Amino acid sequence: MFAGIVCEDELTLYDCKVERESTLHLITKEDLEKTVFIIVNGGSPFPLKINLFDKIIEIKKQIELSHKIPTYNQKLFFNGELLNDEKTGQKSNLNEEA
């Protein structure tokens, strides 16, 4: 992590704009795994373990597998905002209290 941005595997230090003599912060796999609670309209919340680098569409696919709700019928919101299918959990701020 550099300047609050997670530099994913396919990026170079140059891509992440890491400058000379900068400090990088190592994030382990355990740091990226998070349990979130999904609330279905009219249902009880259920826990779902996600990786913060998963795209929202991948999280929807997990919900489809575990709860038989088709992805096209799902709209995920966090803090009152509709989550973009192409953003990751990290970019959607799911690393906060979710």
NULO-650087 format. One record per residue: residue number from 0; x, y, z of N, C-alpha, C in turn. Coordinates in steps of 0.1 Angstrom, whole numbers, plus 2048, in hexadecimal, padded with zeros to 3 digits. Atoms other than C-alpha are relative to their C-alpha. Layout:
  sefi  n.u  n.v  n.w  ca.u  ca.v  ca.w  c.u  c.v  c.w
   NUM    X    Y    Z     X     Y     Z    X    Y    Z
...
END
This chain:
  sefi  n.u  n.v  n.w  ca.u  ca.v  ca.w  c.u  c.v  c.w
     0  809  7F4  800   800   800   800  809  80C  800
     1  7F8  7F4  801   80D   822   7F7  7F6  80C  7FE
     2  808  7F4  801   7FC   844   7FD  7F1  7FC  801
     3  80E  804  7FF   7DC   832   807  7FA  7F7  7F5
     4  804  808  80C   7DB   81E   7E6  806  7F3  801
     5  7FB  80D  800   7DE   7F9   7E5  806  7FD  7F2
     6  7FA  803  80D   7F7   7F0   7C9  7FE  7F1  7FE
     7  803  80E  802   7E9   7D0   7BB  80C  7F9  7F8
     8  7F6  808  806   7FF   7B4   7AD  805  804  7F2
     9  7FC  7FD  80E   7FE   7BE   789  806  80E  7FE
    10  7FA  7F2  801   80A   7E2   790  80E  800  804
    11  7F2  7FE  7FC   82E   7ED   791  800  80B  80B
    12  7FF  7F5  7F7   83B   805   7AB  7FE  80E  7F9
    13  802  7F4  808   83C   81F   790  7F1  803  7FE
    14  80E  7FF  802   817   819   789  7F9  806  80C
    15  805  7FB  7F3   810   820   7AE  806  80D  804
    16  7FA  7F3  7FD   824   840   7AC  809  800  80D
    17  7F7  801  7F5   83D   834   7C6  80C  807  7FD
    18  7F4  7F8  802   859   84D   7C9  80B  7FA  808
    19  7F4  804  7FA   87C   848   7D4  800  802  80F
    20  800  7FF  7F2   881   841   7F9  7F2  801  807
    21  80D  800  7FA   85C   83C   7FF  7FE  7F4  809
    22  803  80B  7F8   84D   825   819  7F4  7F9  7FB
    23  80B  809  805   837   808   80E  7FB  7F9  80C
    24  806  808  7F6   81F   7F6   825  7FB  7F3  7FB
    25  804  80D  805   81B   7D1   821  7F2  7FC  806
    26  80D  804  7FC   7F8   7C4   822  7FF  7F1  7FE
    27  801  80E  801   7F3   79F   829  7F3  7FB  7FB
    28  80D  806  805   7D8   788   81B  7F5  801  80B
    29  809  7FF  7F5   7C8   788   83D  7FA  80F  801
    30  805  7F3  800   7C5   7AE   83B  7F6  803  7F5
    31  809  7FE  80B   7B2   7AB   81B  7F3  7F9  801
    32  80D  808  7FE   798   792   827  7F8  807  80B
    33  809  7FA  7F7   77A   7A0   838  7F3  7F9  800
    34  80D  805  7FF   759   794   844  7F6  80C  800
    35  80A  7F6  801   73C   7AA   839  7F2  7FA  803
    36  80D  805  7FD   718   7A7   842  7F6  805  7F5
    37  809  7FD  80B   6FE   7A6   826  7F2  7FF  805
    38  80E  800  7FC   6DA   7B0   82D  7F7  7FF  7F4
    39  809  802  80B   6C0   7A3   815  7F3  806  804
    40  80D  7FA  7FD   69F   7B7   813  7F7  7F5  807
    41  809  809  7F9   688   7A6   82C  806  7F4  806
    42  7F8  80B  7FA   6A3   78E   838  809  804  80B
    43  7F7  7FE  7F5   6BC   78A   853  80E  802  7F9
    44  7F3  7FE  805   6E0   795   84E  808  7F3  800
    45  7F8  80C  800   6F9   77A   845  80F  805  7FD
    46  7F2  7FD  802   71F   77B   846  805  7FB  7F3
    47  7FA  804  80C   734   779   826  80F  804  801
    48  7F1  7FD  800   75A   776   825  804  805  7F2
    49  7FC  7FA  80D   768   78C   809  80F  803  801
    50  7F3  7FA  801   78A   797   7FD  7FE  80E  7FB
    51  802  7F2  803   78D   7BC   7FA  804  803  7F1
    52  7FD  7FE  80E   79C   7B8   7D7  7F6  7FA  7F7
    53  80B  805  808   77D   7A6   7CB  7F8  80B  7FB
    54  809  7F6  805   768   7BA   7B4  7F2  7FE  805
    55  80E  801  7FB   744   7C1   7BF  7F8  7F5  7F9
    56  807  80B  807   737   7AA   7A3  804  7F2  805
    57  7FC  80D  7FA   74C   78E   7B2  7FA  7FD  80D
    58  807  801  7F3   73D   794   7D4  7F1  7FC  7FD
    59  80E  804  804   71A   792   7C3  800  7F1  7FC
    60  800  80E  804   724   771   7B4  801  7F6  80C
    61  800  808  7F4   72D   764   7D7  7F2  7FF  807
    62  80D  7FF  7FB   70B   76F   7E3  7F6  7F7  7F8
    63  808  809  808   6FB   75D   7C6  802  7F1  803
    64  7FD  80E  7FD   70D   73D   7CE  7FB  7FC  80E
    65  804  803  7F3   705   73E   7F3  7F2  802  803
    66  80E  7FD  7FD   6E2   74C   7F3  7F6  800  7F4
    67  808  802  80C   6D5   745   7D0  7F8  80D  7FB
    68  806  7F3  805   6CE   76A   7C8  808  804  7F4
    69  7F9  7FE  80D   6D7   770   7A3  807  80E  801
    70  7F8  7F3  7FF   6F2   78C   79F  7F8  80B  7FA
    71  807  7F5  806   6DB   79F   788  7F4  805  808
    72  80B  7FB  7F7   6C1   7A2   7A4  806  807  80D
    73  7F9  7FA  7F4   6DB   7B0   7BD  804  80E  7FE
    74  7FA  7F2  800   6E3   7D4   7C5  806  801  80E
    75  7F9  7FF  7F3   6FD   7D8   7E0  802  80F  803
    76  7FE  7F2  7FB   6FE   7F8   7F5  809  800  80C
    77  7F8  7FE  7F4   717   804   80E  800  80F  803
    78  802  7F2  7FC   712   824   822  7F7  808  7F7
    79  80A  7FA  808   6F4   82C   80D  803  802  7F1
    80  7FC  7FF  80E   707   82A   7EC  800  7F2  7F9
    81  800  80B  808   702   811   7D0  80E  7FC  7FC
    82  7F2  804  803   722   7FD   7CB  801  7FC  7F1
    83  7FE  802  80E   730   7FC   7A8  806  7F2  7FE
    84  7FB  80E  802   735   7D8   79B  80E  7FF  7FC
    85  7F2  801  805   757   7E0   78C  80A  805  80A
    86  7F7  7FC  7F6   766   7EF   7AB  803  7F4  80A
    87  7FD  80A  7F6   778   7DA   7C5  7FA  804  80D
    88  805  7FD  7F3   76D   7D7   7E9  808  80B  807
    89  7F7  7F6  7FA   78B   7EC   7F3  7FD  80E  7FA
    90  804  7F3  807   782   808   7D9  7F3  804  805
    91  80D  7FC  7FB   75F   807   7E7  7FF  802  80F
    92  7FE  7FD  7F2   76C   80D   80A  7FA  7F5  809
    93  805  80B  7F8   760   7EB   817  80A  7FD  80B
    94  7F6  803  7F5   780   7EB   82D  7FC  808  80C
    95  806  7FA  7F5   76C   802   843  7F6  7F7  807
    96  80A  809  7F9   750   7F5   85A  7F5  7FC  7F6
    97  809  804  809   73C   7E0   842  7F8  7F4  805
END
